[in-house]
Amino acid sequence: MGTIAMTAQTHFAWISTTAVSSSPTPIALRIEVTKGSDFAPVAATTVFIKPDRTVPVSEVIANLNDDEAAALRPSGLLDTYFSDRAPLPAEADATLASFIDDLGDIGHLYLAASNVSSLRSELGTNFPELFSRLHYRSIDVDSVEAFTSIFFNRARPRLVEGPRLVDPETAIATTRRAVTNCRTMWQFPTNPSYTDENAIVLFTDVETTGLSHLDEALLEVGMIATRGPAMEEIGRFQTLLRPQGLEPETIVADFSDFIADMHSTSGLTADYLAGPVPTTVEADKDVAEFITSLPAKPDYFGGASMTLDRNFLSANLDSYQLIPAVNLDATSVTTMVSTLLDPPDVAMGTVHRAIDDVEYNIRQFTSMARALNSQASAIIDSGKE
């Protein structure tokens, strides 16, 4: 893990989509490309998308449910969609890829969006050419907002229900506001009104046999629940698990060389073979019991590999429905704090054991908070405003 090395030439693609129940693909996608930490605009485009050659746009609109129609009609988006000669998904993907290519040599292009985990999955499925042009590191706007909510007691992120085409400028404004809130903390480092003492974060990490939740197995889940800006631990849980019908020896025998070396070094393989290893169904019940035993429903889902973790949990565990919708992503927040605000370096590492990596994440967030407090105290001691 690590931060995005932001410079005056760093480019972000702020992306949002509009999805409706009557279409298997988004009906619209908006990209705004910016440069540098001041998010200077570079280029922008909106593409409307027809789901299928045999399905007219009028049918998609006619089949909207009441909530979708109420959300979209006032915006004028449906009128534009109806009148636009929307391309098919593959054609839209080629158009969007060309839009990025026409920007020339801009180096890495980082995705920035709300709910990055979900969007990455959506882009990889429906827009593979566009997806291939985006760097694997991202800025999750919800995570940036969540961090400032916990430590500065600002309004929590509002989860907008139903379809919408969020103007990427809104996401940019959210990030700017988060930076401003961090600077505010420098002047009020111990003011309790600037913290959310009740925020519960469910920090989670998984260990697997590979990167694809479609083809690989989930081996281990670790969770630590924390409360408030001090990240006070209020519960922890860890379990090995195996797919139904497969024995640990069979699973380990199928490890790739890379995975075998990694899990052997971490000690996971030895623990896995020593057993007992519950099945996914058995472990699922324990995960659900742990989450529901917490003092309150968790507000945020914390970690470092959010997309991978969410994909594996949702594919394997029914208890995924108990996972908070809003991420607290370490990469996104560390990038904001370490690059935009330039505090002391925040150490990050991984040992590829679920609970140990969760502890790393928690130390990372508390280190960032201490760094901000340290700068705040230095500013106050020096008499600066």
N, C-alpha and C positions, 0 to 999 in steps of 0.2 A: 504494500500500500504506500501511498504518498500523496503529496499535494500536486495540483496543477501549477507548473512554474509560470505564473502569469507575468507577462511583460507588456510593453506598449503594443506589441504585435500579436498578442494572443487573441485568437478568434473563438467566439462562441456561437453556436447555432441554437437559438431559443425556439423551441418547437412545441406546438400544441395541435391537437386534433379534435374533431367533432365526430362523435359516434352516436348512432341511433339504433334502436332495436330492429328496425326494418331493413338494415343493411349489414352484411357480414364484415364490411370494411368501413373505415371512417369515410364520411361524406365530404370532409374538408380537412386540409392540413395547412398550417401557417408556419413559415420559417422567417425569422429575423436574425441576420448575422451581424454581430457586433465585434469590435476590436478593443482590446486593452481593458484595464480595470475601471475606466470611466464608461465602458460599454458604448463607445461611439458607434453609431449606425453605419453599416457597410452596404447591405443589400437586404431586400425582403421580397417574399412572394407568398401568395395564397393559391392553392390548387384545390378545385372541387373535383370529386371523384364519383364516378358511376360504378356501382358494385358489380354489375354483370351486363353483358351485351344484350341479353334478352329481357332485362328488367328496366323499364323506362323510369326516368327520374320522377315523373308524376306518381308512379306507384309507390316509390320510396316515401314520398311526402304524404300520400294518402294513407299509408299504414303507420304513421307516427302515432304513438300513444298520446294521451291527453297531456301528460307532463312534458313530453318532448316538444309537442306543438306549442305549449305555453312558454317554454323556455326559449324556443328558437324564432317564433314568428315576430316578436317585437324587435329583434335584432336586425331583421331584414335579410338574414342569411338565407332563409328558404326561398325568398324571391330571387336572389342572386343565383342560388343553386338551380332553381327551376329554369331560369333563362340562359344559364351558361351551358355550353356544349361540353359537359364534363367527360374527361377521358376515363378509360378503364384503369383499374389499379396498376397494371404493368406499364401502361402508357404514362400514368401519373408518376410512377417511380422513375421512369427514364427522364421525364421532364425535371423532376426534383434533383436527380443526379447531375443533369446538365447544368442546372442552376448553380450547384456547388462547384462543378468543374470550371464554369465560366469565371469564378472568382480568382482563378489562377493559383499560383504557388503561395498559399497562406499558412503552410505548416499544418500542425495538428488542428483539427476542428473539434472542439469539445461540445457535447450536447448539454444544454441547460434547459430545465423544464420543471414543472410541477409533476410529482409522482413519476420520477425518472424510471423506476423499476418497471412499472406497467408500460410506460411509453417505449422503453427499449424492446420489450417483448413484442409490442404491437408493430414497431418499425421493422424489427427483424423478420416478422411474419409477412407483413403486407408490402413493405418497401425495402427489399434487400439491397438494392443498388444504392439508395440513399444511406441506409444503415452502414454499408461498407465504407462510406466516406467519413464516418464519425469515429473519433477516438474512443477507446474503451473507458476512459475516465470521464466523469460527468459532474455537473453541478445540479443537485436536487434542491429546488427552491423551497419546497416544503421543509426540508431539513434545516436550511438556513433560518427560516421563520420559526421552526420549532426550537432551535438553539436560543434565539433571542427571547422566545416566549418563556423558556425555563429560567434563563438567567436574568431577564430584564422585565418579566411580568407584562409583556405586551399582549395584545389580543391574540388568541390562539388562531392557527390557520383555520379558515373556514372551508370545510369540505363541500364544494359545490356539487349538489346532486344533479344528475341528469346531464344531457348533452350540452356542450358549449364550445365556442371557439374563443378561447382566452387570448386576448391580444398579448403577444410576448412582452410588450412594453410594461404590462402589469407585473410580470415576473421580474423584469429588470428593476422596476420601482420597489418591489419587495426586497430585493437584494440590497439596493441602495439604502433602504430604510433599516435593514438589519445592520449594515455597517455603521449607520448613524447611531443606532441603539447601543452598539458595542462601544463607540466613542463616549456615549453618555455614561456608561458604566465606569469609564476611567475617572470621572469626576465624582462618582458616588459609589466607591468600591465596597462599602459595608452597609449601604442603605437597604434594609430588608424589603422595602416597597418595590425594589427593582428585581425581585426574584419570585419564582413560582414554587412555593414550598411543597405543593401538593402534586406536582407533575410526576407521573409514574412512567418510566421508560422500561420497556421490555427488551433488554440487550440480548441478542441471539447470534449464534454462529453455528454453522453446520460443517461436517466433514463428509466427503463423498468419494466415489470411485472415479470421478471425472467432472467435467464442466456442464454436460448436457443433462438436464433433468428428464429428458425423453429416453435416454439410453443408459444412464448410469444410476448407481444405487446410493441411497442415503445411508451413511454409516453411523453418524453421531450427531446429536443435537445438544447444545449447551445454552442455558438461559440464566441470566441474572436480572432481577427486577430492582430498580433503584427509585428513590423518591427525592425530589427537590434538587436544587442546584449543587448540593453537596454530594449528590449521587449516593445517598445512603442506601446500602443494600437492605432490601426487605424480603428477599427470597432468592434461592438459586435452585437450578435443576439441571441434571445432565443424564443422558442415557445413550447407550449404544443401541442400534437397531438393525434389523435385516429384513429384506423382502420376504413375504410369506412363501414358504416352500423351499427356500434356499438355506443351506447350512453355512456357518461362518467359513469353514474350510474351502467350500466351493467358491465363495465370493472372493476370498483372499487369493486363491489360485488364479483368478482371472484378472488380478491387478495388472495394469501396465507397468513397465519398468519404472517410470517416473513416480507413479502413485505408490508402488511397492516400496521404493526408497523413502519417499516422504513419510508414509505411515509407519514404516519400520523405525525410522529415526525418531519420530514423535512418541513411539510406544503404543500407538493405537492398534497396530497389528497384533502385538502380544496380548493386549487386553481383549481384543476381539476373539482371538483363538482360545483364550483362557475361559471366556464365557462366564455365566450364561448371557446370551444376547437375545433380548426380546424381539418378537416380530414387530413389523411396522404397526400392525393393528394393536398389539399390546402396548407399545410405546406411545401410540396416539392417545390412548386413554390416560396415561400418566401425564402427558403434556397438557391435556385439557384440564386435568385435576389441578396441576400446578398453577396454570394461569387463572382458573376460577377461584383458587384459594387466596389470591392476592387481596389486599385490603380494598382495592377498587379496580375497575377496569383500566388497563394500561392506556396511556394517552399516545405514546409514541413507540415505534419499532426501531431499536437502535442497533447499529452494527457497521461493518466496513464493506461487505460484499452484498449489498442489499438485493440486487437483482437475482444473483445466484441463490441466495438464501431463500428469498420469497418463492422462486421457481421450484426449488426442491421441496419446501414445506407444503406449498399448495398442491403439488403433484402427489405427495405421499401421505399427508395427514389431514383428516377431516377437521382437526382442531385448528387448522389454519384460519378458520372463520373467526377465531378469537384473537387473532393477531391484529394490532392497531393498524389503521390505514395509512397513517402519516409516518414517514421515515425520519429518523435522526441519523443521517449518513455521515460517518466520520470523514470521508474524503471531501465531501462538499463543505462541511463546516471548517475543517482544517485549512482548506484552500482559502476560504473567506478570511479566517482569523490570521493565518500565517502569512498570506500573501498581501491581502488588502490592508491589514493592520500591522503587519511586521512585528509580532511579539517574539520572544525567545523561541528557539526551535522546540518543537514538541515531538518527543520520541515516539516511534511507532514500530511495532514488530509483530511477528506471528510465529507460533510454534506448531501450528496445525493440530492442536487439540482444542475442541470446541470451547470448553469453559475457560481455558487459559487465554484464548484469543478474545473472548468476551471481556475478561479482566483487562487486557491490553486496551480495548476500546474505551472502557470506563476510565482508565488512567489517562487516556488521551484527552477525553473531554474535561476531566478535572484539571489536567495540566493547562489546557487552554484557558480555563476560567482563572486559574492562579496567575497565569501570564498576564491576563487583562487586569486582574487586581493589583499585580506588582507594578505594572505601568501606571495604573491609576494612583497608587500610593506615591510613586516617584514624582508624578506630576504635581500632586498636592504638596509633597514635601518641598519641592522646588519653588512653590508659589505660583506655578503656571496655571492658567485657566484651561 
